[in-house]
Amino acid sequence: MIKTGFFRFKKLGPKYLLTNELGDFIFLKEREFKSFQEGKIKPESPVYEELDKKHFTSQSWQCENCQQRFIQRYSQRREYLSQGPGLHIIIVTLRCDHACIYCHASSKSMKRFDLDMKRNTAQKVVDMIFETTSPDINVEFQGGEPLANFGIVKFIINQVLEKNKKAKKRLRFSLVSTMTLLSDEKLNWLNQKKISLCSSLDGPEKLHNKNRPMLSGKNGYLGTVRGIKKAKKKYKDLRYQINALLTTTRDSLDFPKEIVDEYVRLGLRDIHLRWLNPFGMAKQPQKKIGYRAEEFVKFYKKALDYIIKLNHKGINIRERMAMMITQKAFTDNDPNFLDLRSPCGAGIGQLAYHYNGDVYTCDEGRMLGQMGDETFKLGNVHKNSYQEIISSPVTRSLCVASTLDGLAGCSDCVYLPYCGVCPVFNYSEEGDIFAQAPNNFRCQVNKSILDYLFQKFEEPKTLKVFKKWLNR
């Protein structure tokens, strides 16, 4: 009798999907699955050969070399666990020239200069960043609108570059901006320092302006598009492209094709079809701008199908969620997207530094702090050491609450190797960091998208597109 290795499974369409701890997967017909379960599948069959190759049989990991290979692959897929915080989000100001209807950051008036980060706080933040054990440091500037406090952005970048002459970390800088305050002087400086730029683009003009109105009443879409075009032209000789992020509101759901077309028209090579998070100003108007999980999934499927169709026509645009799941399913190089790992990145993969020096587990934790709930605050750069921050009971609790192997509903889920939970989301929605109920919006969306993507993996032409995205 053939002995099986450990696996999780679910029926997906007419077949059974099996996955294991290495992220390997296989589809079996019903009779093949039954034979495999009963240990009756024939060793000389092609199905057995694939099962054995992908570590679904006990024989495939019993030999010494097999065990070493298994350990090596398992370690590589979870390399992020030994590195420490690599993403450092710095809120240099809460001031912003927009009044987005879903503002997660709870931004304030451009006149509130008291909400700008000061130089002494910025220096303390830089010093704490270099306490990380991670060989990689990604400093991400957010707000408010970070360009509104550009002097501190420049100060931090220069200080990081100076300290790194000795530390020798692998550095990356990114700045998230509406682009409306992007002057030629600022752009030239950012280009010279090779700072990655990311904006927010919610689709065509009418939709974008409805979601993201400017406080002045001006046309924010025109300012954002003008800034994206100007930045793309300036950055054309650098190895990376200007990026943009989409936030999907209820008004977005009817325009999947038009939103994708807007990204294509501007020459943007990536789009991340993101749902609406229940943080900041988005919390109160959920009934007006939110939607059910199945409504978002329907939108996602339509948009992704259109993106695949465009790729078949030679128009290269990638959807980030699909790209990351493809990478997790077909390689051992985890993209380390902090929302899709176990445990999540809160406190151990990222830290968020508020303008006043308060340190949070993640940007979502900081957003809750802006709503008056300091549950996910770890300390302050003026009062606490890095060791106190990183070893906080809050960080430890979030690690436990986001380790999928110990969570009901996750530990036996076929998608465990590719998924992740957000304890801050769970806390915001259900008042419990461990809550991952079957009716949880985030869980429903992730499972539905994963169902859809794994079915797409069975289509050779579509899989070819997805794999091509990994090599770009």
Salt bridges, closest charged atoms under 4 A:
GLU21 OE2 - ARG8 NH1 2.53
ASP24 OD1 - ARG73 NH2 2.95
GLU30 OE1 - LYS11 NZ 3.48
GLU38 OE1 - LYS40 NZ 3.53
GLU50 OE2 - LYS54 NZ 3.05
ASP97 OD1 - HIS98 ND1 2.94
ASP114 OD1 - ARG112 NE 2.91
ASP116 OD1 - ARG95 NE 2.87
ASP127 OD1 - LYS163 NZ 3.48
ASP136 OD1 - ARG170 NE 2.64
GLU162 OE1 - LYS165 NZ 3.10
ASP184 OD1 - LYS230 NZ 3.40
ASP251 OD2 - LYS210 NZ 3.36
ASP261 OD2 - LYS257 NZ 3.12
GLU262 OE2 - ARG265 NH2 2.84
ASP270 OD1 - ARG318 NE 2.66
GLU294 OE2 - ARG292 NE 2.80
GLU295 OE2 - ARG292 NH1 3.84
ASP305 OD1 - LYS456 NZ 3.18
ASP332 OD2 - ARG73 NE 2.75
ASP332 OD1 - ARG77 NH1 3.30
ASP334 OD2 - LYS328 NZ 2.74
ASP358 OD1 - LYS377 NZ 3.24
ASP363 OD1 - ARG366 NH2 2.95
GLU429 OE2 - LYS283 NZ 3.06
ASP451 OD1 - LYS10 NZ 2.98
GLU458 OE1 - LYS15 NZ 3.16
GLU459 OE1 - LYS456 NZ 3.79
